[in-house]
Amino acid sequence: MTTTSGAPPETVAEINRRILESGELSKLESHLLQLLQESGWTEQLRTLCRERLRDPDARVGNYEDLRRAVDQEAREMVPEHVRVEMVRKVLGVLRGMVESD
């Protein structure tokens, strides 16, 4: 069995473990949050959530309903430059892991 990346699940699990243990995951998360804030995405997401909460047809009764209601649109709103920058950063982390072995 393989993952959506085509890599065996054991390989993906090992990569995830090493990124987590190295502290790189928190750095990547912080960088992503900074990019999203700078791009205005977080404010756009707040606006989208408010719209869904006020829309009686959206049938949002709790957090999970809200998450489901905005998930796809929120993902699509992420600017391309943020996606590109994060792929570049992740590849840099992975290259560093390979070079240190």
C-alpha positions in Angstrom: 0.0 0.0 0.0 1.2 3.5 -0.8 0.2 7.0 0.3 -1.1 9.8 -1.9 2.5 10.9 -2.4 3.3 7.4 -3.7 5.7 6.7 -0.8 5.2 3.7 1.4 3.3 4.5 4.7 6.4 3.5 6.7 8.5 6.0 4.9 6.0 8.8 5.4 5.7 7.9 9.1 9.5 8.0 9.5 9.7 11.4 7.7 6.9 12.8 9.9 8.6 11.5 13.1 12.0 13.0 12.1 10.4 16.4 11.2 8.5 16.4 14.5 11.5 15.4 16.6 13.8 17.9 14.9 11.6 20.8 15.8 11.2 21.7 12.1 7.4 21.1 12.2 6.8 24.0 14.6 9.1 26.2 12.5 7.1 25.3 9.4 3.8 25.9 11.2 5.0 29.3 12.4 6.2 30.3 9.0 2.9 29.2 7.4 0.9 31.2 9.9 3.0 34.3 9.3 2.6 34.0 5.5 -1.2 33.5 5.9 -1.5 36.5 8.1 0.7 38.7 5.9 -1.4 37.7 2.8 -4.7 38.6 4.5 -5.9 35.0 4.4 -6.7 34.8 8.1 -8.9 37.9 7.9 -10.6 36.5 4.8 -11.2 33.3 6.7 -12.7 35.2 9.6 -15.0 37.0 7.2 -16.0 33.8 5.5 -16.8 32.2 8.9 -19.0 35.2 10.0 -20.8 34.9 6.7 -21.5 31.2 7.2 -22.6 31.7 10.8 -25.1 34.4 9.7 -26.5 32.4 6.8 -29.5 30.4 7.9 -29.2 28.1 4.9 -25.7 27.1 5.9 -27.1 25.2 8.9 -24.1 25.8 11.1 -24.8 24.7 14.7 -21.4 24.0 16.1 -17.7 24.3 15.4 -17.5 21.1 13.3 -20.4 22.2 11.1 -18.6 25.5 10.6 -15.4 23.8 9.7 -17.1 21.6 7.2 -18.9 24.6 5.7 -15.7 26.6 5.1 -13.0 24.0 4.6 -12.9 23.7 0.9 -13.3 27.4 0.2 -10.7 28.2 2.8 -8.2 25.9 1.2 -8.9 27.4 -2.2 -8.3 30.9 -0.8 -4.7 30.2 0.1 -2.6 32.4 -2.2 -0.4 30.6 -4.7 2.7 32.4 -3.4 2.1 30.9 0.1 1.7 27.4 -1.4 4.9 27.8 -3.4 6.9 29.2 -0.4 5.8 26.4 1.8 6.7 23.7 -0.7 10.1 25.3 -1.0 10.5 25.3 2.8 9.4 21.7 3.2 11.8 20.6 0.4 14.6 22.4 2.1 13.9 20.6 5.4 13.7 17.2 3.6 17.0 17.9 1.8 18.6 18.8 5.1 17.4 15.5 6.5 18.8 13.6 3.6 22.2 15.4 3.7 22.6 14.8 7.4 22.3 11.0 7.1 
